[in-house]
């Protein structure tokens, strides 16, 4: 893990957007198409606002959420909505979006979605967030099925029904996240910094973020 600290969040957003653009550009030099997995939530929005203007061959970039709430895409809690509104605009509007949830139940189209994602693995570039509880994507401490989602033979996707959340979710599993070729984690505030420090000495079952910290670039601002 490599930790980079910033004086403020605006500076972090601009710099991380440049880092991600560079990682995508490098991947595009080596592959015809590349995959870019990104989180939802409040953290990545300013990064997306800067990154969407990057001068890349976005039509060769396939963007997918690290996880998705099982809600309609128009719902304000939808990660797909955030990604389309904040990232897939400007120059990045030509990128291809790969949804994790298309309606129905969480399990309904899981096999088809895994088959759709398979040609895009390993992930070329991964951007992650982390909660104060040390969850990442929708891999929550103590949730049912977490051990299977972190196992080395885990499938591409898992269904998460954490007791702390109002709806089911579909999430990329631990090995898929950890297997990304370029990994980046953004956290804000002292609570998440403390949580990250704790996670480094805890097993993934208690701190899922620890399953993906190896060779990850971590960016933090107060």
C-alpha positions in Angstrom: 0.0 0.0 0.0 1.2 3.5 -0.8 -0.4 6.4 1.0 -0.6 10.0 -0.4 -1.9 12.8 1.8 -3.4 16.1 0.5 -4.0 19.4 2.1 -7.5 19.6 0.8 -10.1 17.6 -1.0 -10.2 19.7 -4.1 -6.5 19.2 -4.7 -7.0 15.5 -4.2 -9.8 15.3 -6.7 -7.8 17.0 -9.4 -4.6 15.0 -8.8 -6.4 11.6 -8.5 -8.3 12.4 -11.8 -4.9 12.9 -13.5 -3.5 9.7 -12.0 -6.5 7.7 -13.2 -6.3 9.3 -16.6 -2.7 8.2 -16.8 -3.5 4.7 -15.7 -6.2 4.4 -18.3 -4.0 5.8 -21.0 -1.2 3.3 -20.2 -3.8 0.4 -20.3 -5.0 1.6 -23.6 -1.5 1.4 -25.0 -1.5 -2.3 -24.2 -5.1 -3.4 -24.9 -7.7 -2.8 -27.5 -10.3 -2.1 -24.8 -9.9 -1.5 -21.0 -12.2 -1.9 -18.0 -12.6 0.8 -15.3 -14.5 0.0 -12.1 -15.7 2.9 -10.0 -17.6 3.3 -6.8 -20.8 5.3 -6.0 -21.4 7.4 -2.9 -20.4 10.9 -2.3 -16.6 10.6 -2.5 -15.9 10.1 -6.2 -18.2 12.8 -7.7 -15.5 15.6 -7.8 -13.0 13.2 -9.2 -15.4 12.2 -11.9 -16.1 15.9 -12.7 -12.4 16.4 -13.5 -11.8 13.0 -15.1 -14.6 13.2 -17.6 -12.7 16.0 -19.5 -9.5 13.8 -19.9 -8.4 13.5 -23.5 -8.6 9.7 -23.8 -10.1 7.3 -26.3 -13.1 6.9 -24.1 -14.9 4.7 -26.7 -12.4 2.0 -25.8 -13.1 2.3 -22.1 -15.7 0.1 -20.5 -16.9 1.6 -17.2 -18.7 -0.5 -14.5 -19.7 0.1 -10.9 -17.8 -1.8 -8.2 -21.3 -2.5 -6.7 -24.9 -1.5 -7.3 -27.9 -1.0 -5.1 -30.9 -3.0 -6.4 -33.0 0.1 -7.2 -34.2 1.7 -10.4 -31.5 3.6 -12.3 -33.5 6.8 -11.8 -33.3 6.4 -8.0 -31.0 8.9 -6.3 -29.2 6.0 -4.5 -28.3 4.3 -7.9 -24.6 4.2 -8.5 -25.3 3.9 -12.2 -27.1 7.2 -12.1 -24.2 8.9 -10.3 -21.7 7.4 -12.8 -23.7 8.5 -15.8 -24.3 12.0 -14.5 -20.8 12.8 -13.2 -18.4 10.6 -15.2 -20.0 9.6 -18.5 -20.3 13.1 -19.7 -18.1 15.6 -21.6 -15.3 13.6 -23.4 -16.1 10.5 -21.4 -19.7 10.3 -22.8 -18.4 7.9 -25.5 -17.4 5.3 -22.9 -19.3 2.0 -22.7 -21.3 1.4 -19.5 -21.6 -2.1 -18.1 -24.4 -2.3 -15.5 -24.5 -4.7 -12.6 -28.2 -4.6 -12.0 -31.0 -4.4 -14.6 -34.1 -4.8 -12.6 -36.0 -7.7 -11.0 -34.5 -9.4 -8.0 -30.8 -9.2 -7.1 -30.2 -12.8 -8.2 -32.3 -12.7 -11.3 -29.7 -11.8 -13.9 -26.6 -12.6 -12.0 -25.3 -15.4 -14.3 -25.9 -13.3 -17.4 -24.1 -10.3 -15.9 -21.1 -12.4 -14.9 -20.9 -13.7 -18.4 -21.0 -10.1 -19.7 -18.2 -9.0 -17.4 -15.9 -12.0 -17.9 -14.2 -10.7 -21.1 -13.3 -7.5 -19.2 -11.4 -9.1 -16.4 -9.0 -8.6 -14.9 -10.0 -5.0 -14.3 -7.6 -2.6 -15.9 -8.1 0.2 -13.4 -10.0 0.2 -10.1 -11.2 3.1 -8.0 -12.5 2.3 -4.6 -14.1 4.0 -1.6 -14.3 2.8 2.0 -16.8 3.2 4.8 -16.1 4.0 8.4 -16.9 0.3 9.1 -14.1 -0.7 6.7 -16.5 -2.0 4.0 -15.6 -1.5 0.4 -17.8 -2.0 -2.7 -20.7 -3.9 -1.0 -18.6 -6.2 1.0 -19.7 -5.4 4.6 -18.2 -6.8 7.8 -20.3 -9.5 9.2 -22.7 -9.8 6.3 -24.1 -13.2 5.3 -21.9 -14.7 2.5 -18.9 -12.5 3.1 -16.5 -15.4 3.5 -17.6 -16.9 0.1 -17.3 -13.4 -1.5 -13.7 -13.1 -0.2 -12.6 -16.6 -1.0 -10.0 -17.2 -3.7 -12.5 -19.2 -5.8 -15.3 -16.6 -5.4 -17.5 -15.9 -8.5 -17.3 -12.5 -10.2 -20.4 -11.2 -8.4 -22.1 -11.6 -5.0 -25.5 -10.5 -3.7 -25.2 -8.5 -0.5 -28.0 -8.0 2.0 -26.2 -6.2 4.9 -28.5 -5.5 7.9 -27.3 -1.9 8.0 -28.6 -1.1 4.5 -32.2 -0.6 3.2 -31.9 -2.7 0.0 -30.0 -5.6 -1.5 -26.9 -5.0 -3.6 -24.9 -6.7 -6.3 -21.1 -6.4 -5.8 -17.9 -7.4 -7.4 -16.2 -9.9 -5.1 -12.9 -9.7 -3.3 -10.7 -11.6 -5.8 -12.1 -9.5 -8.7 -11.3 -6.2 -6.9 -7.9 -7.3 -5.7 -7.0 -8.7 -9.1 -7.3 -5.2 -10.8 -4.1 -4.3 -12.5 -4.1 -0.7 -11.2 -5.8 -0.1 -7.8 -6.7 3.2 -6.2 -8.6 4.0 -2.9 -9.8 7.5 -1.9 -10.8 8.3 1.7 -11.7 11.6 3.4 -11.6 12.6 7.0 -9.9 11.5 10.3 -12.5 8.7 11.0 -11.7 6.9 7.7 -8.0 7.4 8.2 -8.2 5.8 11.6 -10.4 3.0 10.1 -7.7 2.4 7.4 -5.0 2.1 10.0 -7.0 -0.4 12.0 -7.9 -2.4 8.8 -4.2 -3.0 8.1 -4.0 -5.2 11.2 -7.4 -6.9 10.8 -8.5 -10.0 8.8 -10.7 -9.3 5.8 -13.7 -10.9 7.5 -13.7 -8.0 10.0 -12.3 -5.4 7.6 -13.1 -6.2 4.0 -11.0 -3.3 2.7 -7.9 -5.2 3.9 -8.5 -7.8 1.2 -7.6 -5.3 -1.5 -4.9 -3.1 0.0 -1.9 -4.9 -1.4 -0.2 -2.7 -4.1 -3.0 -0.2 -3.8 -2.5 3.6 -4.0 -4.4 5.3 -1.2 -5.3 9.0 -1.3 -6.4 10.8 1.8 -7.5 14.4 2.7 -9.1 15.8 5.8 
